[in-house]
Amino acid sequence: MRKRKRFLFAAVFCTAVFSFAQETSLEVLQKHIANKEIESSKLVVSRLKQQKLSKLQKAGLLYWEANLLRLENKDDLSYKSYIAAKEGYSELDSIDKVAKINLEIVSLLLAVNNNNTDYNLYINEFLEYAKKTNKPEFLSQGFMQLGKSFYNTNPALAIHYFQKAATENSKTKDVVYGARIWQNIGATYASDKVMKLDSALYLYEKALQVYRKNNLPEYISYIYINKGVVFTKKKQFEKALGSFLKADSIPVKEFKNKNKEALYGFMAAAYKETGEYKKALEFVEKQKVYQEILNESDQKKAIDEISIKYKTKEKEKENQTLKQQLLQNKMALTAIIVALVFSIIIGLLAVKNLSKKKKIISQEKLLEIQKLEKKLKENELNEIDRMLEGQEKERQKIANELHDNLGSLLATLKFNFQAIQNKGASHELLFQKTDSIIDEAYQEVRNIAHLKNFGIIGKEGLLVSVKKMAEKMSVRNTTQFNVIPFGLGERLEGNMERAIFRFIQELCTNCLKYAEATEVNIYLNQHDVHEINIIVEDNGNGFDPGKINAHQGMGLKNIEAKVEQLNGTFTIDSGISKGTTIIIELPL
């Protein structure tokens, strides 16, 4: 008996140790893949496949193997493993894991050139899960992939979703993911449908600083490739080649084959433009080598076949679930009919009692309504009194300003004009004085008007004031002003709100005066509590930023000086017939 107990104990102990060893191997595999150690990861996968695994361990192995295959650019095999892992986790009801795999599948399919496989099923499932959990990191990742899906078809919508991703990411403090969002917005600006190339370079540089600080060579390489593409579009081929060569010099492990294939294609095109045909041919040959390694056409066919099989299986499951639901509905309907019969009998008995109660309730409600109407009337009268009192004070203030400042100026002006009639007076000197007084009177009127505007901003806030201004400036069939806010949840400090309003007001006035634009977009973006970003872009005539008139009211030079005084940055992206984008970033 004792021997038997010892044997059972030993068996249980060995099983526990074996299971622990398998879990440890999965953790080792995860670390190898995170560090892009492909060969070491292959050895661990091979060893685990020879062992007896639980359902949870099998699903985990399939998931990490899919990530490994993706690093090797074997997209068809990676997609197949993701689908198998998803099915495994679905059976175990691991909702978090299923959602994460959906996101990985969307990312994989978006990276496949000329992809025909529908990824909406996966992204919709993930977004539904993200909204239920209300976790900022999940929402940010979902909006990021959604933005990437509109990159080629609808750049404006892509930027909209990238901005939503940035808003959610600001709640997580993940600076690296924030830089990736900037990079994607930059790529959208650099697309052929937008061509805001200087804005793209500005965002690339911001992302590059974060990648360098966190020592991320792969991402640094991507930025140099992106910048090289922008320089190519700007016809600055020497700069483009310099950027591409920097990217090629960085040793990368992640998606190496696909990145090299794209990079060498860009370099071949750039060398061709500079007339270095021998170099161009050399990189064309290099690109062909990686194209043969990738064999993307066969991979896409395999992905399509796997997708069809998966959707067919999901449809069968859906049909089975529907049959079960119909059976449950029949049973529920029978129960409802029985309950309805009892309810009718009880209802008939309760009708008499209810009629009496209704009369009492009706009378009580009538009294409450009368009281409420009386109270509302009193409040309305009090509000009118306060409004009239405020208007009277404002009128008095304006009257005092006019009397104290303009009264004496206009009186002097009158005397000067009378003196001009005197032939013995010096006409030239009197005209100069009179001109000076008129100018001073104009400035006083302008100052009073500005004080009044400050009151509007202080009362209603920046966003409301900008929207009202845009509505007033918009002219149907001529110029449309659009206000697009992101993350502007709370009021800013009063002086800051007034300064920003004046910047936007002056820039929009310039659009009306000079740009001849049909559409002006005003972006107010607050990614975090320490910084606000203002972008005013139009589709008008554009101009040469080197030829700015500094004497037109609160001109661009004056705005730039004021922004620098507030420790902010002021950027102009414009060209003749290319519209204008002005970016202002201010610390809070």
Secondary structure, 3 states (H helix, E strand, C coil): CHHHHHHHHHHHHHHHHHHHHHHHHHHHHHHHHHCCCHHHHHHHHHHHHCCCCCHHHHHHHHHHHHHHHHHCCCHHHHHHHHHHHHHHHHHCCCHHHHHHHHHHHHHHHHHCCCCCCCCHHHHHHHHHHHHHHCCHHHHHHHHHHHHHHCCCCCHHHHHHHHHHHHHHHCCCCCHHHHHHHHHHHHHHHCCCCCCCHHHHHHHHHHHHHHHHHCCCHHHHHHHHHHHHHHHHHCCCHHHHHHHHHHHHHCCCCCCHHHHHHHHHHHHHHHHHHCCCHHHHHHHHHHHHHHHHHHCHHHHHHHHHHHHHHHHHHHHHHHHHHHHHHHHHHHHHHHHHHHHHHHHHHHHHHHHHHHHHHHHHHHHHHHHHHHHHHHHHHHHHHHHHHHHHHHHHHHHHHHHHHHHHHHHHHHHHHHHHHHHHCCCCCCHHHHHHHHHHHHHHHHHHHHHHHHHHHHHHHHHHCHHHHHHHHHHHHCECCCEEEEEEEECCCCCCCHHHHHHHHHHHHHHHHHHHHHHCCCEEEEEEEEEECCEEEEEEEECCCCCCCCCCCCCCCCCHHHHHHHHHHCCCEEEEEECCCCCEEEEEEEEC
